[in-house]
Structures are given as C-alpha cells and as structure tokens.
Amino acid sequence: MAALDSVERTENGYLVNASDWNEEIAAELFAEEGIEPTDEHWDVVRFVREQTLEGSEPNERQIMKEMSKRWGRKLKAKDMYELFPLMPSKQGLKIGGCPQSTRKGGY
C-alpha cells in the first residue's frame, strides 16, 4: 500500500485532496474494500469521479441508468450492490478519491 500511505485521508478513509488520486491509489482502495475490480467496477468509479469533480454527485439511480447505457443491459439495484456491497455511490466516491457523501439513502 505504498501509494496510499503517501496521501492524507480522513478518519473514514476518504482522500483529503481529490487531486492526490490516481489509478494506483484506486487499486489499493479496491483491495482495502475487499473488491477485486473488473472493467465494470472501473466504469462506475470513473463515472462517479467525473460527475463529482464536475460538481454533481451522482446517486444510485443515476449510476445505474448510466451503467445500463454503457453496458447495454438493464441493471437493477441488486446488480450494483453485487459490485459495491456497501453502496455503489459511497464506495465509488471513496475509491474514486472524492469527498465522502453527506447524502442519506440511495436516491
């Protein structure tokens, strides 16, 4: 966890500075979360990061709709929670190096 050790994090493990993020750090965060990342995991993380850095933190429904378009199949919440068991938006934000969500619930 060399790269992750070199960045400042909150008590909940989120990066303090989003600009410290890179894919090596993300890979370490995936491991810390107990997730073996697939291309689909990376798609979610990159989407959540892009949206958040543009000023719009996506919720579960937005993530599911966007991934359904990208992957060409209708997704259900269950599909997203299989990828990110502790909530796709929250784990996606953490692994994407974004600030912790203050939003309650999935929608």
N, CA, C and O atoms as CSV, one atom per row, in Angstrom:
chain,resi,resn,atom,element,x,y,z
A,1,MET,N,N,0.826,-1.197,0.000
A,1,MET,CA,C,0.000,0.000,0.000
A,1,MET,C,C,0.868,1.258,0.000
A,1,MET,O,O,0.574,2.233,0.692
A,2,ALA,N,N,1.911,1.217,-0.765
A,2,ALA,CA,C,2.870,2.328,-0.786
A,2,ALA,C,C,2.261,3.646,-1.230
A,2,ALA,O,O,2.463,4.667,-0.572
A,3,ALA,N,N,1.516,3.649,-2.337
A,3,ALA,CA,C,0.941,4.898,-2.840
A,3,ALA,C,C,-0.101,5.450,-1.879
A,3,ALA,O,O,-0.149,6.656,-1.637
A,4,LEU,N,N,-0.927,4.579,-1.337
A,4,LEU,CA,C,-1.988,5.004,-0.427
A,4,LEU,C,C,-1.416,5.580,0.866
A,4,LEU,O,O,-1.998,6.487,1.460
A,5,ASP,N,N,-0.280,5.049,1.293
A,5,ASP,CA,C,0.360,5.559,2.508
A,5,ASP,C,C,0.898,6.973,2.338
A,5,ASP,O,O,1.164,7.660,3.324
A,6,SER,N,N,1.057,7.408,1.100
A,6,SER,CA,C,1.658,8.724,0.850
A,6,SER,C,C,0.639,9.851,0.740
A,6,SER,O,O,1.019,11.000,0.517
A,7,VAL,N,N,-0.665,9.540,0.893
A,7,VAL,CA,C,-1.693,10.582,0.765
A,7,VAL,C,C,-2.451,10.739,2.076
A,7,VAL,O,O,-2.593,9.796,2.855
A,8,GLU,N,N,-2.934,11.964,2.296
A,8,GLU,CA,C,-3.698,12.254,3.505
A,8,GLU,C,C,-5.128,11.764,3.332
A,8,GLU,O,O,-5.741,11.953,2.282
A,9,ARG,N,N,-5.656,11.121,4.395
A,9,ARG,CA,C,-7.009,10.571,4.348
A,9,ARG,C,C,-7.801,10.985,5.582
A,9,ARG,O,O,-7.234,11.314,6.624
A,10,THR,N,N,-9.124,10.959,5.441
A,10,THR,CA,C,-9.994,11.253,6.578
A,10,THR,C,C,-10.043,10.040,7.494
A,10,THR,O,O,-9.493,8.985,7.177
A,11,GLU,N,N,-10.699,10.199,8.620
A,11,GLU,CA,C,-10.813,9.068,9.551
A,11,GLU,C,C,-11.622,7.919,8.950
A,11,GLU,O,O,-11.500,6.781,9.403
A,12,ASN,N,N,-12.453,8.200,7.931
A,12,ASN,CA,C,-13.223,7.149,7.258
A,12,ASN,C,C,-12.532,6.607,6.015
A,12,ASN,O,O,-13.105,5.779,5.306
A,13,GLY,N,N,-11.315,7.055,5.738
A,13,GLY,CA,C,-10.528,6.501,4.641
A,13,GLY,C,C,-10.651,7.199,3.303
A,13,GLY,O,O,-10.088,6.732,2.313
A,14,TYR,N,N,-11.382,8.323,3.248
A,14,TYR,CA,C,-11.512,9.087,2.006
A,14,TYR,C,C,-10.291,9.985,1.840
A,14,TYR,O,O,-9.720,10.450,2.827
A,15,LEU,N,N,-9.892,10.229,0.598
A,15,LEU,CA,C,-8.767,11.130,0.358
A,15,LEU,C,C,-9.159,12.541,0.763
A,15,LEU,O,O,-10.284,12.973,0.514
A,16,VAL,N,N,-8.233,13.259,1.385
A,16,VAL,CA,C,-8.481,14.652,1.759
A,16,VAL,C,C,-8.458,15.528,0.510
A,16,VAL,O,O,-9.269,16.443,0.368
A,17,ASN,N,N,-7.521,15.240,-0.395
A,17,ASN,CA,C,-7.400,16.018,-1.639
A,17,ASN,C,C,-7.672,15.117,-2.840
A,17,ASN,O,O,-6.926,14.171,-3.097
A,18,ALA,N,N,-8.746,15.416,-3.574
A,18,ALA,CA,C,-9.098,14.613,-4.744
A,18,ALA,C,C,-7.982,14.602,-5.778
A,18,ALA,O,O,-7.865,13.654,-6.555
A,19,SER,N,N,-7.165,15.642,-5.794
A,19,SER,CA,C,-6.073,15.720,-6.772
A,19,SER,C,C,-4.941,14.732,-6.470
A,19,SER,O,O,-4.063,14.532,-7.309
A,20,ASP,N,N,-4.950,14.120,-5.299
A,20,ASP,CA,C,-3.947,13.101,-4.965
A,20,ASP,C,C,-4.255,11.760,-5.620
A,20,ASP,O,O,-3.408,10.867,-5.633
A,21,TRP,N,N,-5.460,11.615,-6.161
A,21,TRP,CA,C,-5.937,10.341,-6.689
A,21,TRP,C,C,-5.234,9.942,-7.977
A,21,TRP,O,O,-4.927,10.784,-8.821
A,22,ASN,N,N,-4.988,8.659,-8.112
A,22,ASN,CA,C,-4.573,8.069,-9.381
A,22,ASN,C,C,-5.050,6.613,-9.363
A,22,ASN,O,O,-5.563,6.140,-8.348
A,23,GLU,N,N,-4.885,5.918,-10.463
A,23,GLU,CA,C,-5.421,4.561,-10.536
A,23,GLU,C,C,-4.662,3.581,-9.648
A,23,GLU,O,O,-5.218,2.559,-9.246
A,24,GLU,N,N,-3.412,3.871,-9.337
A,24,GLU,CA,C,-2.670,3.016,-8.403
A,24,GLU,C,C,-3.287,3.116,-7.007
A,24,GLU,O,O,-3.456,2.109,-6.319
A,25,ILE,N,N,-3.618,4.328,-6.602
A,25,ILE,CA,C,-4.280,4.525,-5.312
A,25,ILE,C,C,-5.653,3.864,-5.333
A,25,ILE,O,O,-6.048,3.215,-4.364
A,26,ALA,N,N,-6.376,4.027,-6.433
A,26,ALA,CA,C,-7.698,3.395,-6.555
A,26,ALA,C,C,-7.581,1.881,-6.407
A,26,ALA,O,O,-8.398,1.262,-5.726
A,27,ALA,N,N,-6.576,1.283,-7.035
A,27,ALA,CA,C,-6.388,-0.165,-6.942
A,27,ALA,C,C,-6.166,-0.584,-5.486
A,27,ALA,O,O,-6.663,-1.624,-5.055
A,28,GLU,N,N,-5.426,0.219,-4.738
A,28,GLU,CA,C,-5.195,-0.072,-3.324
A,28,GLU,C,C,-6.481,0.099,-2.518
A,28,GLU,O,O,-6.743,-0.665,-1.589
A,29,LEU,N,N,-7.284,1.105,-2.877
A,29,LEU,CA,C,-8.568,1.299,-2.194
A,29,LEU,C,C,-9.529,0.154,-2.499
A,29,LEU,O,O,-10.261,-0.285,-1.612
A,30,PHE,N,N,-9.538,-0.338,-3.741
A,30,PHE,CA,C,-10.341,-1.515,-4.068
A,30,PHE,C,C,-9.940,-2.671,-3.149
A,30,PHE,O,O,-10.799,-3.337,-2.570
A,31,ALA,N,N,-8.639,-2.905,-3.018
A,31,ALA,CA,C,-8.151,-4.005,-2.180
A,31,ALA,C,C,-8.572,-3.792,-0.730
A,31,ALA,O,O,-9.000,-4.735,-0.064
A,32,GLU,N,N,-8.456,-2.579,-0.246
A,32,GLU,CA,C,-8.848,-2.253,1.119
A,32,GLU,C,C,-10.346,-2.508,1.349
A,32,GLU,O,O,-10.758,-2.905,2.439
A,33,GLU,N,N,-11.147,-2.274,0.308
A,33,GLU,CA,C,-12.591,-2.508,0.389
A,33,GLU,C,C,-12.947,-3.973,0.149
A,33,GLU,O,O,-14.113,-4.352,0.256
A,34,GLY,N,N,-11.954,-4.795,-0.172
A,34,GLY,CA,C,-12.199,-6.219,-0.408
A,34,GLY,C,C,-12.853,-6.502,-1.748
A,34,GLY,O,O,-13.574,-7.488,-1.896
A,35,ILE,N,N,-12.600,-5.630,-2.737
A,35,ILE,CA,C,-13.202,-5.774,-4.063
A,35,ILE,C,C,-12.118,-6.061,-5.091
A,35,ILE,O,O,-11.121,-5.344,-5.180
A,36,GLU,N,N,-12.327,-7.115,-5.862
A,36,GLU,CA,C,-11.445,-7.439,-6.985
A,36,GLU,C,C,-12.024,-6.727,-8.201
A,36,GLU,O,O,-13.024,-7.187,-8.754
A,37,PRO,N,N,-11.421,-5.610,-8.637
A,37,PRO,CA,C,-12.063,-4.789,-9.663
A,37,PRO,C,C,-12.084,-5.401,-11.066
A,37,PRO,O,O,-11.113,-5.988,-11.543
A,38,THR,N,N,-13.240,-5.230,-11.691
A,38,THR,CA,C,-13.427,-5.604,-13.088
A,38,THR,C,C,-13.547,-4.296,-13.883
A,38,THR,O,O,-13.516,-3.209,-13.305
A,39,ASP,N,N,-13.682,-4.408,-15.195
A,39,ASP,CA,C,-13.904,-3.213,-16.014
A,39,ASP,C,C,-15.166,-2.472,-15.571
A,39,ASP,O,O,-15.219,-1.243,-15.614
A,40,GLU,N,N,-16.177,-3.224,-15.149
A,40,GLU,CA,C,-17.420,-2.590,-14.702
A,40,GLU,C,C,-17.202,-1.769,-13.432
A,40,GLU,O,O,-17.747,-0.673,-13.303
A,41,HIS,N,N,-16.416,-2.287,-12.503
A,41,HIS,CA,C,-16.087,-1.518,-11.296
A,41,HIS,C,C,-15.399,-0.204,-11.684
A,41,HIS,O,O,-15.737,0.864,-11.175
A,42,TRP,N,N,-14.434,-0.308,-12.588
A,42,TRP,CA,C,-13.701,0.890,-13.016
A,42,TRP,C,C,-14.621,1.891,-13.702
A,42,TRP,O,O,-14.474,3.099,-13.514
A,43,ASP,N,N,-15.573,1.397,-14.500
A,43,ASP,CA,C,-16.538,2.295,-15.150
A,43,ASP,C,C,-17.310,3.105,-14.109
A,43,ASP,O,O,-17.478,4.317,-14.251
A,44,VAL,N,N,-17.774,2.426,-13.069
A,44,VAL,CA,C,-18.539,3.113,-12.018
A,44,VAL,C,C,-17.667,4.148,-11.320
A,44,VAL,O,O,-18.083,5.291,-11.129
A,45,VAL,N,N,-16.470,3.750,-10.944
A,45,VAL,CA,C,-15.571,4.667,-10.220
A,45,VAL,C,C,-15.238,5.889,-11.070
A,45,VAL,O,O,-15.274,7.018,-10.579
A,46,ARG,N,N,-14.918,5.668,-12.333
A,46,ARG,CA,C,-14.582,6.803,-13.207
A,46,ARG,C,C,-15.787,7.725,-13.416
A,46,ARG,O,O,-15.636,8.947,-13.425
A,47,PHE,N,N,-16.977,7.148,-13.582
A,47,PHE,CA,C,-18.189,7.953,-13.757
A,47,PHE,C,C,-18.473,8.786,-12.510
A,47,PHE,O,O,-18.717,9.989,-12.605
A,48,VAL,N,N,-18.443,8.152,-11.355
A,48,VAL,CA,C,-18.716,8.861,-10.103
A,48,VAL,C,C,-17.693,9.980,-9.907
A,48,VAL,O,O,-18.050,11.089,-9.507
A,49,ARG,N,N,-16.442,9.693,-10.185
A,49,ARG,CA,C,-15.388,10.701,-10.034
A,49,ARG,C,C,-15.605,11.877,-10.992
A,49,ARG,O,O,-15.546,13.036,-10.583
A,50,GLU,N,N,-15.855,11.572,-12.265
A,50,GLU,CA,C,-16.083,12.644,-13.251
A,50,GLU,C,C,-17.242,13.537,-12.825
A,50,GLU,O,O,-17.129,14.763,-12.827
A,51,GLN,N,N,-18.353,12.908,-12.461
A,51,GLN,CA,C,-19.544,13.660,-12.093
A,51,GLN,C,C,-19.300,14.521,-10.854
A,51,GLN,O,O,-19.717,15.678,-10.799
A,52,THR,N,N,-18.629,13.951,-9.873
A,52,THR,CA,C,-18.381,14.674,-8.625
A,52,THR,C,C,-17.440,15.845,-8.850
A,52,THR,O,O,-17.663,16.931,-8.317
A,53,LEU,N,N,-16.394,15.636,-9.633
A,53,LEU,CA,C,-15.453,16.728,-9.899
A,53,LEU,C,C,-16.092,17.833,-10.735
A,53,LEU,O,O,-15.634,18.976,-10.718
A,54,GLU,N,N,-17.163,17.484,-11.475
A,54,GLU,CA,C,-17.903,18.497,-12.241
A,54,GLU,C,C,-18.968,19.166,-11.387
A,54,GLU,O,O,-19.691,20.040,-11.864
A,55,GLY,N,N,-19.069,18.753,-10.112
A,55,GLY,CA,C,-19.988,19.404,-9.186
A,55,GLY,C,C,-21.333,18.729,-9.007
A,55,GLY,O,O,-22.243,19.322,-8.427
A,56,SER,N,N,-21.485,17.496,-9.492
A,56,SER,CA,C,-22.761,16.798,-9.392
A,56,SER,C,C,-22.535,15.389,-8.873
A,56,SER,O,O,-22.187,14.488,-9.636
A,57,GLU,N,N,-22.732,15.200,-7.583
A,57,GLU,CA,C,-22.516,13.879,-7.002
A,57,GLU,C,C,-23.661,12.946,-7.391
A,57,GLU,O,O,-24.798,13.173,-6.976
A,58,PRO,N,N,-23.388,11.897,-8.181
A,58,PRO,CA,C,-24.461,11.016,-8.647
A,58,PRO,C,C,-25.001,10.118,-7.534
A,58,PRO,O,O,-24.261,9.666,-6.660
A,59,ASN,N,N,-26.306,9.875,-7.592
A,59,ASN,CA,C,-26.904,8.950,-6.637
A,59,ASN,C,C,-26.997,7.563,-7.282
A,59,ASN,O,O,-26.581,7.373,-8.425
A,60,GLU,N,N,-27.543,6.608,-6.546
A,60,GLU,CA,C,-27.606,5.222,-7.022
A,60,GLU,C,C,-28.353,5.117,-8.353
A,60,GLU,O,O,-27.904,4.434,-9.274
A,61,ARG,N,N,-29.486,5.793,-8.442
A,61,ARG,CA,C,-30.303,5.706,-9.657
A,61,ARG,C,C,-29.533,6.242,-10.871
A,61,ARG,O,O,-29.563,5.630,-11.938
A,62,GLN,N,N,-28.849,7.370,-10.715
A,62,GLN,CA,C,-28.087,7.944,-11.830
A,62,GLN,C,C,-26.966,7.005,-12.269
A,62,GLN,O,O,-26.728,6.829,-13.464
A,63,ILE,N,N,-26.291,6.414,-11.314
A,63,ILE,CA,C,-25.202,5.477,-11.630
A,63,ILE,C,C,-25.772,4.282,-12.394
A,63,ILE,O,O,-25.216,3.863,-13.409
A,64,MET,N,N,-26.881,3.741,-11.898
A,64,MET,CA,C,-27.490,2.576,-12.530
A,64,MET,C,C,-27.941,2.887,-13.955
A,64,MET,O,O,-27.731,2.081,-14.861
A,65,LYS,N,N,-28.553,4.044,-14.158
A,65,LYS,CA,C,-29.007,4.422,-15.503
A,65,LYS,C,C,-27.829,4.581,-16.461
A,65,LYS,O,O,-27.879,4.100,-17.593
A,66,GLU,N,N,-26.770,5.255,-16.010
A,66,GLU,CA,C,-25.602,5.465,-16.865
A,66,GLU,C,C,-24.912,4.146,-17.196
A,66,GLU,O,O,-24.520,3.931,-18.343
A,67,MET,N,N,-24.757,3.266,-16.221
A,67,MET,CA,C,-24.095,1.992,-16.466
A,67,MET,C,C,-24.960,1.098,-17.364
A,67,MET,O,O,-24.427,0.338,-18.172
A,68,SER,N,N,-26.283,1.184,-17.229
A,68,SER,CA,C,-27.167,0.425,-18.128
A,68,SER,C,C,-26.921,0.842,-19.571
A,68,SER,O,O,-26.871,-0.001,-20.467
A,69,LYS,N,N,-26.767,2.154,-19.795
A,69,LYS,CA,C,-26.480,2.655,-21.155
A,69,LYS,C,C,-25.120,2.163,-21.623
A,69,LYS,O,O,-24.991,1.665,-22.742
A,70,ARG,N,N,-24.114,2.298,-20.785
A,70,ARG,CA,C,-22.748,1.929,-21.179
A,70,ARG,C,C,-22.601,0.442,-21.438
A,70,ARG,O,O,-21.906,0.027,-22.365
A,71,TRP,N,N,-23.263,-0.357,-20.609
A,71,TRP,CA,C,-23.073,-1.802,-20.695
A,71,TRP,C,C,-24.114,-2.480,-21.568
A,71,TRP,O,O,-24.014,-3.682,-21.816
A,72,GLY,N,N,-25.109,-1.744,-22.039
A,72,GLY,CA,C,-26.097,-2.283,-22.952
A,72,GLY,C,C,-27.062,-3.293,-22.371
A,72,GLY,O,O,-27.567,-4.162,-23.081
A,73,ARG,N,N,-27.317,-3.179,-21.079
A,73,ARG,CA,C,-28.317,-4.053,-20.449
A,73,ARG,C,C,-28.982,-3.313,-19.294
A,73,ARG,O,O,-28.387,-2.420,-18.692
A,74,LYS,N,N,-30.211,-3.689,-18.994
A,74,LYS,CA,C,-30.958,-3.038,-17.923
A,74,LYS,C,C,-30.457,-3.567,-16.585
A,74,LYS,O,O,-30.516,-4.766,-16.314
A,75,LEU,N,N,-29.966,-2.657,-15.758
A,75,LEU,CA,C,-29.447,-3.053,-14.449
A,75,LEU,C,C,-30.484,-2.811,-13.363
A,75,LEU,O,O,-31.349,-1.943,-13.478
A,76,LYS,N,N,-30.370,-3.592,-12.326
A,76,LYS,CA,C,-31.198,-3.424,-11.138
A,76,LYS,C,C,-30.267,-3.016,-9.989
A,76,LYS,O,O,-29.052,-3.196,-10.072
A,77,ALA,N,N,-30.840,-2.479,-8.941
A,77,ALA,CA,C,-30.039,-2.094,-7.777
A,77,ALA,C,C,-29.201,-3.274,-7.283
A,77,ALA,O,O,-28.052,-3.103,-6.877
A,78,LYS,N,N,-29.787,-4.469,-7.323
A,78,LYS,CA,C,-29.073,-5.677,-6.885
A,78,LYS,C,C,-27.761,-5.859,-7.656
A,78,LYS,O,O,-26.745,-6.252,-7.083
A,79,ASP,N,N,-27.794,-5.568,-8.958
A,79,ASP,CA,C,-26.582,-5.701,-9.776
A,79,ASP,C,C,-25.493,-4.758,-9.279
A,79,ASP,O,O,-24.320,-5.127,-9.211
A,80,MET,N,N,-25.892,-3.538,-8.934
A,80,MET,CA,C,-24.924,-2.539,-8.482
A,80,MET,C,C,-24.355,-2.901,-7.114
A,80,MET,O,O,-23.168,-2.707,-6.854
A,81,TYR,N,N,-25.223,-3.432,-6.234
A,81,TYR,CA,C,-24.765,-3.816,-4.899
A,81,TYR,C,C,-23.904,-5.081,-4.929
A,81,TYR,O,O,-23.129,-5.325,-4.004
A,82,GLU,N,N,-24.035,-5.875,-5.973
A,82,GLU,CA,C,-23.120,-7.011,-6.130
A,82,GLU,C,C,-21.709,-6.499,-6.444
A,82,GLU,O,O,-20.719,-7.101,-6.030
A,83,LEU,N,N,-21.627,-5.387,-7.175
A,83,LEU,CA,C,-20.328,-4.790,-7.483
A,83,LEU,C,C,-19.765,-4.044,-6.269
A,83,LEU,O,O,-18.580,-4.153,-5.954
A,84,PHE,N,N,-20.632,-3.286,-5.598
A,84,PHE,CA,C,-20.228,-2.443,-4.464
A,84,PHE,C,C,-21.181,-2.704,-3.300
A,84,PHE,O,O,-22.168,-1.987,-3.141
A,85,PRO,N,N,-20.898,-3.722,-2.484
A,85,PRO,CA,C,-21.822,-4.144,-1.429
A,85,PRO,C,C,-22.173,-3.073,-0.391
A,85,PRO,O,O,-23.242,-3.137,0.217
A,86,LEU,N,N,-21.308,-2.110,-0.183
A,86,LEU,CA,C,-21.566,-1.089,0.838
A,86,LEU,C,C,-22.147,0.197,0.262
A,86,LEU,O,O,-22.019,1.255,0.878
A,87,MET,N,N,-22.768,0.131,-0.879
A,87,MET,CA,C,-23.444,1.215,-1.582
A,87,MET,C,C,-22.557,1.745,-2.710
A,87,MET,O,O,-21.481,2.291,-2.465
A,88,PRO,N,N,-23.017,1.579,-3.931
A,88,PRO,CA,C,-22.224,1.980,-5.097
A,88,PRO,C,C,-21.761,3.437,-5.075
A,88,PRO,O,O,-20.609,3.718,-5.404
A,89,SER,N,N,-22.628,4.355,-4.696
A,89,SER,CA,C,-22.194,5.753,-4.716
A,89,SER,C,C,-21.130,6.005,-3.654
A,89,SER,O,O,-20.136,6.678,-3.929
A,90,LYS,N,N,-21.316,5.484,-2.463
A,90,LYS,CA,C,-20.351,5.755,-1.388
A,90,LYS,C,C,-19.011,5.059,-1.627
A,90,LYS,O,O,-17.960,5.683,-1.482
A,91,GLN,N,N,-19.037,3.782,-1.990
A,91,GLN,CA,C,-17.769,3.100,-2.267
A,91,GLN,C,C,-17.140,3.654,-3.534
A,91,GLN,O,O,-15.917,3.761,-3.624
A,92,GLY,N,N,-17.962,4.007,-4.509
A,92,GLY,CA,C,-17.439,4.606,-5.736
A,92,GLY,C,C,-16.736,5.923,-5.458
A,92,GLY,O,O,-15.674,6.193,-6.019
A,93,LEU,N,N,-17.325,6.747,-4.591
A,93,LEU,CA,C,-16.696,8.014,-4.214
A,93,LEU,C,C,-15.372,7.771,-3.505
A,93,LEU,O,O,-14.372,8.424,-3.802
A,94,LYS,N,N,-15.369,6.834,-2.572
A,94,LYS,CA,C,-14.154,6.560,-1.798
A,94,LYS,C,C,-13.029,6.079,-2.710
A,94,LYS,O,O,-11.913,6.596,-2.663
A,95,ILE,N,N,-13.338,5.084,-3.538
A,95,ILE,CA,C,-12.317,4.525,-4.425
A,95,ILE,C,C,-11.917,5.537,-5.492
A,95,ILE,O,O,-10.783,5.523,-5.971
A,96,GLY,N,N,-12.844,6.415,-5.865
A,96,GLY,CA,C,-12.570,7.461,-6.851
A,96,GLY,C,C,-11.842,8.669,-6.301
A,96,GLY,O,O,-11.585,9.624,-7.034
A,97,GLY,N,N,-11.506,8.641,-5.019
A,97,GLY,CA,C,-10.739,9.738,-4.426
A,97,GLY,C,C,-11.543,11.000,-4.178
A,97,GLY,O,O,-10.971,12.082,-4.044
A,98,CYS,N,N,-12.861,10.876,-4.116
A,98,CYS,CA,C,-13.747,12.030,-3.926
A,98,CYS,C,C,-14.092,12.205,-2.452
A,98,CYS,O,O,-13.892,11.292,-1.652
A,99,PRO,N,N,-14.610,13.381,-2.094
A,99,PRO,CA,C,-15.028,13.586,-0.708
A,99,PRO,C,C,-16.168,12.648,-0.329
A,99,PRO,O,O,-16.934,12.203,-1.183
A,100,GLN,N,N,-16.265,12.357,0.962
A,100,GLN,CA,C,-17.333,11.498,1.461
A,100,GLN,C,C,-18.682,12.161,1.244
A,100,GLN,O,O,-18.831,13.370,1.419
A,101,SER,N,N,-19.651,11.358,0.865
A,101,SER,CA,C,-21.017,11.853,0.632
A,101,SER,C,C,-21.675,12.241,1.942
A,101,SER,O,O,-21.463,11.605,2.975
A,102,THR,N,N,-22.467,13.283,1.884
A,102,THR,CA,C,-23.277,13.655,3.044
A,102,THR,C,C,-24.729,13.302,2.769
A,102,THR,O,O,-25.599,13.539,3.606
A,103,ARG,N,N,-24.994,12.733,1.594
A,103,ARG,CA,C,-26.345,12.338,1.201
A,103,ARG,C,C,-26.795,11.136,2.013
A,103,ARG,O,O,-26.002,10.249,2.327
A,104,LYS,N,N,-28.076,11.120,2.348
A,104,LYS,CA,C,-28.653,9.973,3.057
A,104,LYS,C,C,-29.424,9.137,2.040
A,104,LYS,O,O,-30.078,9.686,1.154
A,105,GLY,N,N,-29.352,7.833,2.162
A,105,GLY,CA,C,-30.109,6.947,1.284
A,105,GLY,C,C,-29.517,6.858,-0.113
A,105,GLY,O,O,-28.533,7.523,-0.436
A,106,GLY,N,N,-30.139,6.021,-0.930
A,106,GLY,CA,C,-29.625,5.756,-2.264
A,106,GLY,C,C,-30.200,6.637,-3.341
A,106,GLY,O,O,-29.624,6.727,-4.425
A,107,TYR,N,N,-31.320,7.293,-3.086
A,107,TYR,CA,C,-31.943,8.108,-4.118
A,107,TYR,C,C,-32.008,9.529,-3.641
A,107,TYR,O,O,-32.501,10.399,-4.359
